[in-house]
Amino acid sequence: MLKKMQFVFLIMAVLLMAVTVTQAQDDVFRVAAVAPSATNDLAFSQSMYDALMLIQGEMGADKFEFVFQDGTFVVDDAAVALREWATSGEYDLIIAHGSQYGTIIEELAPEFPDVSFAWGTDVNTFGLDNVFAYTAAADQGGFVNGALAALMTNTGKIGVVGPIEVGDAKLYVDGFVAGAAAANPDVEVFVTYIQSFSDVPLATEAANTHIANGADILTGSAQMVVGAIAVAQEQGALWFGTQASQAELSADAGVLFQVYRWDVVLRDIMASIAEGKLGGEAYTLTLANGGLVMEQGQYGK
C-alpha cells in the first residue's frame, strides 16, 4: 500500500512539473484589437497597429501576440468580434480602438469580469474594474502645429479639414486654432468639419475650397485626410498632420506631424495586468510623457 501511495505521489509530482513547464513555455501576452479603418490609414487605426507592432518587436513574437481586425467601422460588427474574443478566454487584453465602441465595452465588460478591456479615445472607465480608458491630449501637438503654420503662411489664410467635432479630432483642431492665434492673431484659420471620418472625396472637396479661398497651408485629422494631403501636393500648399506620420505620403508638402505613441499606454496597461489589475484607470498621451511626438516632414530637407 505504501509503495502504491509513493507511486501516486510520484505521478502527481511529474504531472505538476509538466504543467509548470507548459505554463512557462506559454508565457505569452496576447492582445486582440478592433479598429474602424485600415492599418495603413496614416491616421487613427494605424497609430494603434504601429504601437502593437513596436511592442512585438521589442518583446519578440514568442512573447507577444496580437490579432487586429481593422476596417470595422460598423459598430455591430465590432461587437461580434469583441464578444467572441472575450468568450474565448484566450486574450490578456481586448482593445476597442474607437470612441464609437464605448457603449459595447460598457455592456460587455461586466459580463466578463476576468477579462481586461481597453478603449479610446476617452477617459471613461464606466466605474468598471476591468476597463482601461485612454485618450490623447491632441490639442498640445495641435497648438505646436498651429503656431508654426501661422508663422509660415504667406497668404495669412489656413484651412482645416476636420472629420466630426468629437474626441481627439476636435481637441487637435481647437489646439491648432489656438496655436495659430497665439503666434499671429492676424492669420485667419478656416475650419470645415465634413461629418465623416472616412469620406475622402468630401475631404478633397473641402481642401480644394480652402485653397480656392486663399489658404496656402492645410491640416486635418482622421483617415479621410489622404484626400486633403493630395490637394496640398497638387496646389503647392503645405501640410501639417496628426495621429500618425504622413511624411512619406505628403512628401515635400509635409512640414510637421503629431504622432500618437500608444505603446506608452500599452506598456503601463500590460504592467498593471501582470500585477493583477485588470482596469479602472485612464491614460492620456501628452508631449511630456512621450506619448505625443512631433515628427518633422520632408519639407525643407
KOLTORLO-462567 format. One record per residue (C-alpha): x, y, z; residue in one letter. Coordinates in steps of 0.001 Angstrom, whole numbers, plus 500000, padded with zeros to 6 digits. Each point is the difference from the previous one (the first is absolute). Example, Ala and Ser with C-alpha at 12.3 -4.5 7.8 and 13.67 -1.06 7.14 Angstrom:
512300495500507800a;501370503440499340s;
This chain:
500000500000500000m;502849502358500869l;501686499337496668k;496759500712498160k;499608503338501824m;503601500917499225q;499371499169496362f;496873502180499935v;501883502927501564f;502786499533497456l;497524500141497119i;498372503120501464m;503379501674500363a;500893499233496396v;496657501351498798l;500449503160502070l;503439500528498509m;498582499527496507a;497299502585500625v;502560502459501361t;502249499520496991v;497057500462497650t;499013503230501735q;503543501279499838a;500207499193496290q;496650501734499411d;501055503224501701d;498527502035497153v;498039503239500296f;497098499879497534r;498047502998498734v;496974500284497731a;499087503376498530a;497235501370497828v;500275503312498118a;497754501929497611p;502355500480497055s;502993498402498297a;503334499316501673t;501638502220497380n;497548502913500246d;502814502401501021l;497786501071502871a;498071498585502949f;499971496242499378s;503580499890498788q;501151501756503156s;498816497037502115m;501202497362497539y;503464501591499930d;500079499992503813a;499180496286500168l;502605499227497355m;502586502012501945l;499336498091503218i;500119496693498162q;503348501026498535g;501320500824503450e;498687496870501755m;500197497527497137g;497201498133498255a;500460497113502416d;499099502260502941k;497431502348498476f;497248499049497571e;497122502049498674f;497120499850497568v;498748503205498414f;496609500246498315q;500106503209498015d;497374501619497779g;497300499335502614t;498193503303499800f;496612498338500526v;499507499826503765v;497920496803499865d;502813498200498184d;502454501151502650a;497655498747502735a;500029496495498485v;503801499872499933a;500389501390503515l;497537497484501447r;501675497076498235e;503397501020501328w;498686500451503534a;498194496657499916t;503101498163498786s;502002500916503097g;503147499995497851e;500962503650500345y;501654501956502794d;498699503279498597l;497194500898497584i;500173503448498399i;497103501896498452a;501868502750498159h;497299502532499232g;497746502274502019s;496961498535498210q;500633496713501841y;499450501409503473g;496446498732500395t;501093496487499050i;502735499956502624i;497671501399502665e;497559497144499352e;502498497202499329l;502604500471502732a;497673499210502945p;499182496646498365e;503701499058499987f;501454501326503282p;503174497940499594d;500791501455496588v;501864503291499635s;498662502522497485f;501404503305498743a;498347502613497829w;500503503523498729g;500147502736499375t;498303500826503271d;500714500119503726v;496836498206501134n;500554496570501574t;496276499790500862f;501002499298503593g;501008496470498978l;503042498249501443d;500785498221496729n;499915502979497626v;502915502277499128f;499342503216498084a;502470502026497993y;500078503268498090t;502419502501498505a;500488503638500940a;499983500745496280a;499594503714500622d;503621500107501163q;501525498985496680g;497200501864498295g;501144503197501715f;503581499426498814v;498844499346496425n;497704503021500018g;502651502355501311a;502572498897497422l;497445500133497199a;499074503572500924a;503650500997499770l;500432498313496611m;496894501084498079t;500488502574497251n;496340500668499299t;498956500255503624g;497368497323499442k;500013496367501229i;497467497259499297g;498995497235502423v;498172496864498845v;498471498326503049g;497939496793500149p;497342500155502730i;500199502507502854e;500761497449502729v;502863498427501964g;503639500485499142d;499078501341496555a;498270503006501549k;502812500403502515l;502534500150497176y;498042502573498025v;499381502157503077d;503687499843500928g;501051500867496457f;497720503042499891v;501251501161503403a;503639499546498988g;499529502005496808a;498284502807501892a;502789500102502582a;502741500202497372a;498290502466497675n;496545501397500835p;499679501384496466d;500005496543498401v;496590498637499039e;499322496308500675v;496976498566498206f;498617496752501452v;497757497585498092t;498621496865501653y;498840497595497283i;498022497807502470q;501890496855499006s;503204498260501036f;500401498130496721s;498492502011497114d;503099500756497903v;498141501724497121p;498274502342502455l;503322500788501684a;501496500683496579t;497159502370499185e;500401501849503307a;503744500355499466a;499514501362496471n;497521502542501347t;502562501197502558h;502620500365497258i;497533501890497781a;499413502403502890n;503706500771500291g;501346497463502504a;503611499001499406d;500186497605502968i;497687497072500794l;499555497658502942t;497484497428501176g;499305496847501972s;498743496426499398a;500497497570497120q;498198502154497423m;502908502489499980v;501725498085497195v;497730502001497691g;501033503307501557a;503678499030499858i;499690499329496269a;498493503460499529v;502866501601501920a;502513498306497720q;498151500879496812e;499453503648500958q;503417500687501502g;498657500445503527a;501640498814503219l;498596497211502191w;500010499518503794f;498766496626501307g;499010498085503114t;499395496478501382q;502636498247497861a;502889501095497819s;498877501001496511q;503506501052498982a;500383497504497181e;496597500687498431l;500208503789500300s;503592500071498703a;501349503576499614d;496674501474501144a;500256498432503465g;501348502292502711v;499248498560503446l;498019497085501415f;498649499190503440q;500445496235500405v;498040497959502545y;502182497536501910r;497418497636501485w;502827497651501013d;500571502339502966v;496467499207501228v;500146496323499077l;503140499392502051r;498318501426503111d;496853497972499374i;501985496798499532m;501935500642503205a;496738500511501889s;498539496779498625i;503146498122501000a;499437501266503555e;496382498817499942g;498376503374499299k;497636499542497057l;498756503579499630g;498541502997501764g;502558502508498739e;500119502593497220a;503079501141498086y;500771503096497938t;502761500382497428l;501854503296500395t;503146501638498692l;501435499786503526a;499563496227500435n;501261499200496506g;496637498768498825g;499840502841497499l;503011500533497754v;500544502733497439m;501570498659496810e;501455502175497267q;498792499490496442g;501984500200496778q;499363503707499418y;503250501938499944g;502207496918500166k;
